[in-house]
Amino acid sequence: MATIQYQFADGHYEDIEVTEEFKEEYEFLLIREKAQHWKEMKQKERAGLRCAKDLSLDKFSEDGYDLPSEKNDPLEAIIQKENRQEQYKKIFSCLTEKQRQVYILFHIKGYKKVQIAAMLHIDERSVRRRLEWAQKRILKIF
């Protein structure tokens, strides 16, 4: 028997005993998932986009998903960044935590609905519903 460190949806880790074959397959999938993640990050960087690394609202506004901007005036760049942060806070403050989490994973990080469902241990139908409700809320308020 072998052990793997598994991360649950709520973020905590636990050591779980599994067979050697399962451990090898699990490690392979983790490596493949990380490779895909880094590939997507590189593609976004090449396109001039920064990627959000954390799903919390405060961290998102600090390290936010910024579009490339022309660097004319440093003061103007700071003002634009603060305006974007305020817009993100306004948009995401109207969503519930579950809606915000799914919305960021889908629209910002680019995961597919099936992947989000697997990550959060919920049905794909629930992911679709959370996205729909989030979109309706955003459109209603803004």
Number of C-alpha atoms within 10 A of each C-alpha: 9 13 14 18 12 13 12 12 12 8 8 9 12 12 11 11 13 14 11 13 10 15 18 14 11 15 12 12 12 12 12 12 12 12 12 12 15 12 12 16 17 15 12 14 13 10 11 13 16 17 19 20 12 14 19 14 18 13 12 19 22 15 14 21 18 15 12 11 11 8 9 8 8 9 10 12 14 11 11 13 17 14 12 18 21 13 13 17 15 14 17 22 13 14 18 13 14 13 21 21 19 25 26 20 18 17 11 14 19 14 17 13 19 14 15 20 18 12 12 16 12 13 14 17 12 13 23 16 14 20 22 14 16 22 14 12 17 16 10 8 9 8
